[in-house]
Amino acid sequence: MTEKEGQLTFPFIEGEKIDLSAANLEHVNLYTKWKNNPENRKFFVNPIPQSVEEMKKSFEPKKQEVKEDIFFEIWHKNDSVAIGFIGFIRIRWYNRNALIFLMIGESKYWGQGIASEGVKLLVTYGFNELNLHKISAEILAPDKASARVLEKNNFTLEVRLEKEIFFEGKFVDKLGYAIFNRDWRGTNG
């Protein structure tokens, strides 16, 4: 359990530098700040601002029989503060696959290996506890930092969609990366 300024977080997944904890609606202002920050939203291609109320709605229970996403806060262990979020979206339980997403919202923590550790923790959780078969990620070709994080975690480039996304005044490629459970077990088992 981590405590900072009266806020408690209970780690669900513990790492070296970070812990992954359940999303906390008390931090919705922080999530909104991260999503609207021009530096953060650059590669998310998020051209429309999001209000706190809209962010809250994204956490409301959806009318679905099976949960299709899992959302974690990334907590910096030494500083005891939320610094980003990570999780799975579009989980397809029957096919046992999911899409990973990640944002380090606080730029002072960029370039410290935190994104790589977060992906490693989430992939381990996805394969060991959720019994996923395949985990995918989608990024823009100009997002070299995310490509390095994925490749460091043994994701391979699976598909390139040419000139798919309008980004900074031009169309750029969208890249699809993936890792399979069998390949992950081969390097981590």
C-alpha positions as CSV (number, residue, x, y, z in Angstrom):
1,M,0.0,0.0,0.0
2,T,1.3,3.4,-0.9
3,E,0.1,6.7,0.7
4,K,0.8,10.2,-0.5
5,E,-1.2,13.3,0.5
6,G,-4.0,11.2,1.9
7,Q,-4.4,9.1,-1.2
8,L,-4.1,5.4,-0.9
9,T,-3.2,3.0,-3.7
10,F,-3.2,-0.8,-3.4
11,P,-0.9,-2.4,-6.0
12,F,-2.4,-5.0,-8.1
13,I,0.8,-5.8,-9.9
14,E,4.2,-4.9,-8.4
15,G,7.3,-4.0,-10.3
16,E,10.7,-2.6,-9.6
17,K,10.2,1.1,-10.3
18,I,6.4,1.1,-10.6
19,D,3.3,-0.6,-9.4
20,L,0.0,-1.0,-11.4
21,S,-3.1,-0.2,-9.4
22,A,-6.8,-0.1,-10.2
23,A,-8.0,3.1,-11.8
24,N,-9.2,5.7,-9.2
25,L,-12.0,8.1,-10.1
26,E,-10.6,10.5,-7.5
27,H,-7.8,11.0,-10.0
28,V,-10.1,11.9,-13.0
29,N,-8.8,15.5,-13.1
30,L,-5.3,14.1,-13.5
31,Y,-6.3,11.7,-16.2
32,T,-8.0,14.6,-18.1
33,K,-4.9,16.7,-17.7
34,W,-2.8,13.9,-19.2
35,K,-5.2,13.2,-22.1
36,N,-5.4,17.0,-23.0
37,N,-1.7,17.8,-22.7
38,P,-0.3,18.5,-26.2
39,E,2.9,16.5,-25.5
40,N,0.9,13.4,-24.4
41,R,-1.8,13.4,-27.0
42,K,0.5,13.9,-29.9
43,F,0.8,10.3,-30.8
44,F,-2.7,9.4,-29.6
45,V,-4.1,11.6,-32.4
46,N,-6.6,13.2,-30.0
47,P,-7.6,16.4,-31.7
48,I,-10.7,17.0,-29.6
49,P,-10.4,18.2,-26.0
50,Q,-11.9,15.9,-23.3
51,S,-13.7,17.3,-20.3
52,V,-13.6,15.9,-16.8
53,E,-17.3,14.9,-17.2
54,E,-16.5,13.0,-20.4
55,M,-13.6,11.3,-18.8
56,K,-15.8,10.2,-15.9
57,K,-18.3,8.8,-18.4
58,S,-15.6,6.6,-19.9
59,F,-15.3,4.9,-16.5
60,E,-19.1,4.2,-16.1
61,P,-20.1,0.6,-16.4
62,K,-20.9,-0.3,-20.0
63,K,-23.9,-2.4,-21.0
64,Q,-22.0,-5.4,-21.9
65,E,-22.0,-8.9,-20.6
66,V,-18.3,-9.3,-20.5
67,K,-15.6,-6.7,-19.6
68,E,-13.7,-5.6,-22.7
69,D,-11.1,-3.4,-21.1
70,I,-8.8,-3.3,-18.0
71,F,-7.4,0.0,-16.9
72,F,-4.5,0.5,-14.5
73,E,-2.8,3.6,-13.0
74,I,1.0,3.5,-13.1
75,W,2.4,4.5,-9.7
76,H,6.0,5.5,-9.3
77,K,7.2,3.6,-6.2
78,N,9.9,6.0,-4.9
79,D,7.8,9.1,-5.4
80,S,4.4,7.5,-4.4
81,V,2.6,9.3,-7.2
82,A,0.4,8.3,-10.2
83,I,2.4,9.1,-13.4
84,G,0.3,7.5,-16.1
85,F,-2.0,4.7,-17.2
86,I,-1.8,1.4,-19.0
87,G,-4.1,-1.5,-19.8
88,F,-5.9,-3.6,-22.3
89,I,-8.8,-2.5,-24.6
90,R,-10.9,-4.5,-27.0
91,I,-10.3,-7.7,-25.1
92,R,-11.8,-10.6,-27.1
93,W,-12.1,-13.4,-24.5
94,Y,-13.2,-16.1,-27.0
95,N,-10.3,-15.4,-29.3
96,R,-8.0,-14.7,-26.3
97,N,-6.5,-11.4,-27.7
98,A,-6.3,-7.8,-26.6
99,L,-4.9,-4.5,-27.6
100,I,-2.5,-2.8,-25.1
101,F,-2.4,1.0,-24.5
102,L,-0.1,3.1,-22.4
103,M,0.5,6.8,-21.5
104,I,3.2,8.1,-19.2
105,G,1.3,11.3,-18.4
106,E,4.1,13.0,-16.4
107,S,6.9,13.9,-18.8
108,K,9.6,14.1,-16.1
109,Y,9.3,10.3,-16.0
110,W,9.9,9.8,-19.7
111,G,13.1,8.1,-20.8
112,Q,13.6,6.1,-17.5
113,G,12.5,2.7,-18.7
114,I,9.1,3.0,-17.0
115,A,7.1,2.4,-20.2
116,S,9.1,-0.7,-20.9
117,E,8.6,-2.0,-17.4
118,G,4.8,-1.2,-17.6
119,V,4.5,-3.2,-20.8
120,K,6.5,-6.1,-19.4
121,L,4.3,-6.2,-16.3
122,L,1.1,-6.0,-18.3
123,V,2.1,-8.6,-20.8
124,T,3.1,-11.0,-18.0
125,Y,-0.3,-10.4,-16.4
126,G,-2.1,-10.9,-19.8
127,F,-0.4,-14.2,-20.5
128,N,-0.1,-15.7,-17.0
129,E,-3.4,-14.6,-15.4
130,L,-5.7,-13.8,-18.3
131,N,-4.5,-16.6,-20.5
132,L,-4.4,-14.4,-23.6
133,H,-3.1,-15.9,-26.8
134,K,-2.0,-12.7,-28.5
135,I,-1.4,-9.1,-27.3
136,S,-1.3,-6.3,-30.0
137,A,-0.3,-2.7,-30.0
138,E,-1.0,0.1,-32.6
139,I,1.3,3.1,-32.9
140,L,2.1,5.8,-35.5
141,A,5.3,5.2,-37.5
142,P,6.8,8.5,-36.3
143,D,6.5,7.3,-32.6
144,K,9.9,5.9,-32.4
145,A,9.9,5.7,-28.5
146,S,6.9,3.5,-28.5
147,A,8.4,1.2,-31.2
148,R,11.5,0.8,-29.0
149,V,9.4,0.0,-25.9
150,L,7.5,-2.7,-27.9
151,E,10.6,-4.2,-29.5
152,K,12.3,-4.3,-26.1
153,N,9.4,-6.4,-24.9
154,N,9.7,-8.8,-27.9
155,F,6.7,-7.5,-29.9
156,T,7.2,-7.9,-33.6
157,L,5.9,-5.7,-36.4
158,E,2.9,-7.5,-37.8
159,V,1.3,-4.9,-40.2
160,R,1.9,-1.5,-41.7
161,L,-1.1,0.4,-42.9
162,E,0.3,3.0,-45.3
163,K,-0.8,6.6,-44.9
164,E,-3.6,5.6,-42.5
165,I,-3.5,8.5,-40.0
166,F,-3.5,12.3,-40.5
167,F,-0.7,13.5,-38.3
168,E,0.9,16.9,-38.1
169,G,-0.4,18.0,-41.5
170,K,0.3,14.8,-43.5
171,F,-0.7,11.2,-43.6
172,V,1.6,8.7,-41.9
173,D,1.7,4.9,-41.5
174,K,0.0,3.1,-38.7
175,L,2.0,0.1,-37.3
176,G,0.5,-3.0,-35.7
177,Y,2.8,-4.9,-33.4
178,A,2.0,-8.2,-31.7
179,I,3.4,-10.8,-29.3
180,F,2.1,-14.3,-29.0
181,N,1.9,-16.3,-25.7
182,R,4.0,-19.1,-27.1
183,D,6.8,-16.7,-28.2
184,W,6.7,-14.9,-24.8
185,R,6.9,-18.2,-23.0
186,G,9.9,-19.1,-25.1
187,T,11.8,-16.0,-23.9
188,N,10.3,-15.8,-20.4
189,G,9.5,-19.4,-19.4
